[in-house]
Amino acid sequence: MIISKKNKFLYVKTLKTGSTTSEFIISKYLSEKYFTTSLYEEEIYRKKYHKYNNPAVGINFNDLFSYEYYSTLYRYLKFLLKKNPKPTFFIIKRKFTPHMSLKKILANYQEALNYSYITSIRNPITNLFSYYNWQKKRKIESSDAKSKTYANFDKFVKENAYSFFSQQLGILGDNLSAYDFVIKYEDFENNLNQFGETYLDKKNLGSLLKDIHFKKTAHENQTINLSKDSLDIILNASKPIINKFYKNDLLSDASIKIN
């Protein structure tokens, strides 16, 4: 999530749509003190390595003081020390969170009511498939015996599609037409270029994608085998997103195979 007072825009960060990458790239070109929520440890490290603005530095404390600063500090120290403490400030309710809904952001910062609203979206099928692979990756890395294993994507769809898209739509809000600009994952580079020229007076933002892509999993070139029943579930669960953004090209991705 980003709030830019100077450029008068609000970036709403959705799930598994390349939104962390967009947040990272956009924040590099914000000249004033802006507000952005914290990133995961490897992202903070890479942000520092690439000499991008640090999310903690970006906070404007006069207008937007919140405990998100401490969360950022906590994550960075945890990364450095390889410890897992649970300081009390980390569990205090924060004013802003990374995937906070548009509605809650505006409730916390009403000045942004007149800003441009920006977000990222993705084909619902590849969006859910990305989440499926992300969950598998997390289970392997965490060795969490309690987390559920799914035999295939179809089983994952049946148990998780409605909850995932309910959360995604909760972030976006009821009125998808409220967004002034949308960064589509399928046209990532071009859309970042258009965003940069329109809102930051910068060209070729999308060229940074060749060096930067966070939370990437090995599924990018995989075939997505999907049963007709699973397709129907995704169609119903993500209907508002499809109707607004993917009505004519939902199945145009060559990686999607309906069995």
N, C-alpha and C positions, 0 to 999 in steps of 0.2 A: 504494500500500500504506500502511496506517495501523496502528499499534499504539497503543492507548490503555490505559495502566495504570490510570488512574482509573476509566474506564468499562468496563474488562475486556472489550474486544472487539478483534478483529483483522480488518481489511478486506483481502481479497485482490483485487487489481486485475487484471481480465481484459482481453482485447483487443477493442476496438471495441464496447463495451457501454455507453458513457456513464460509464465508471469514473473517468476523469479529472475529469469534472464532479462526480460523487459525492464523490470525494476532496477536491476544492476546497471544496464546500459543507459537508461534514462537518467538515473541519479548522477551519472558522471558529468552530465551537461547542465546540471542545475547550479547556477552561479551563487544564489543566495542561500541562506540557511533555510532548509526545507525540513519536512518531517517524513521519515520512512521507518517502517517497522523493522525489527531485527531479522538478520539472516542466520542460517545455520553456520556451524563452526567453519566448515571448509569454504563457505561463501564469504565469510568475513575475512578469512585468510587470503583468499584470492582477490578480494576487493582491495585489500591493503597492498598485495603484491602488484596489482595492476595500477596502483596509485589512483584509485577511484575514491570518491568521497566516502568516508566511513559513515555508516548509518547512525552511529551514536552522535557523531559530530553534526549530523544533519538536523538534529532536533532543535527547534526554536523553543527554548524553555519559557520565554515570556508568554507565549500563546498556547503551547501544547505540552506543558510538563506532564509527564506520565511515568509510570514505573517500567515502561518499555525500555527505557535507558538502562535500568538495572538488569533487565533480561538480556540485553545485548552484552553488557559487561560480564554477566554470569556465563553466557555461552562462550565468550572469548576466553575467559579464564579457565573454563572447563576444557576447552580445546587445548590450551597451553599446558595445563597441569595434569590432564588425563584423570581428573578426579570426578566424583559424582556427588558433591555435597548438595544439600537442599536448604539453602538459606531462606529465612522467612520472607525476605522481600520478593523472592521469586514467585511465591504463591499469592501475593497481594493482587487483587484484581487490577488489571491494567486498563488504561483509558483507550488505547488502541492496540489491536492485534493484527498479525499479518493478513489473515483472510477475513477480516471483519466486513460485514455487509454494508452496502451503500447506505442503507437506512440508519445503521448504528453510527457510522462515520459522521453523517450529517447531524445526527442528534448530539454528538460530542463536539462538533465544530461547525456551527451553523453558518459561519462566514462562507463556507464552501457551497452553500446552496446555489450561489450564482456562478460557480465555476463550471468549466467544461468537465464532463464525466467521461473517463477513459477506462477501458477494460480489455481483457484478452479472452478469446473464445477458441474453441476447437471442435472439430467434428465429434459429436457425442460418442460414436463407436470407438474411434482412436483415443478419445479422451478417457473413456472407461478402461480401455485396454492398457493405456499408460498407467492408470491408477492400479490396475491388476498387477502389472509388472513391478511397480514401485512397492507394493505390499509384499510381493515375493522377495524383492531385494532387501527390504527392511527385515524380514524374518530371517534370512540367511545371515545378515550382518549382526543382528541382535541375538541370534540363537534362542529366540523366545519360544519355549516349548508350549506356551499357552496360546500363541497365535495360530489361527486356523490355516490349514493347507488345503488348497483346492486342486482337484485333479485336472481341471481344464478351465478355460475362460467361460464356457457355457455355464458351468456350475457357479462360478463367481458372479456372473451376470444375474442369475436367478436370485441370489442371496444379497447382492449389494447394489444393484442398479438403482433401485428406488431411493435408497438412503443416500447414495452418492449424489444423484441429481437433485434430490431435495436440498442437500447442503449447497450444491452449486447454484441452484436457483435462489436459495436464501441469501447467498452472497450478492448475486446480481440484482435482486429485487423483482417486484411484480411487473414493472414497466421497462421492458428491454429497449423500448424506443427512446428512453431517457438518455442513452449514451450518445455522446457527440462523435466519438471515434472508437472504433473497435480494431484491435490487433488480432487478426486471424492467424492461427498457427500455420494453416496451409499456405499462407502468403506472407510469412513472417518477415522476410527481408524487405519486401516492397512496402509493407504496412509500417514497419519501423522507419523506413526512409520518409514516408508520407507524414508520419507523426512528427519526426524531427523537424521537417521543413515547416509544418503548420504551427507547432506549439513551441519549438525551441530555436527556430531559425538556424537549424543545423542540417547539413546534408550528409547522406550516406551513413546514418546510424546503423542500418541493417548490415553494413559491411563488417561490423564487429562480431557478428554471429559465427564467423569462421573460427574465431579464437575463444568464444565464450558461449557455453551452453551448460547451465547448471542442472543437477539432478537427472542427468541423462542415464537411461538404462539401455540394455542391449536389445531392446525390442524394436528399434527404429525401422529395421528392414525386414521384420518378421511378417509372415502372412497371418492375418487375423481370421481364423476359421470360426464361423458363427452359425448356429442353427437358426432356422426360421423363427422358432419360439423365442430365442434370445433376442433376435432382431426386434420382434414385436414388443418385448419388454423394454428395450432401449428406446424404441419409438414412443411408447407411452410415457416412460419416465422422464424423457427429455423433450417432450412435445413443444413447449414454448421456445426452446433454443432452436430446434429444427425449423419450426414455422417462421422464425425471424431471420435465421442466418443460413440454413442448410436445406431449404425446401426442395431445391432442384439439383443438389449435388451431394446428397448424403452418401451415396454409394459410388461416387466417382473415384474414390481412392482405390488404386489398383491392388493394394494389400488386403482389402476386405473381400473375403470369399464366403458366400452364403451357401450352406449345405442343405 
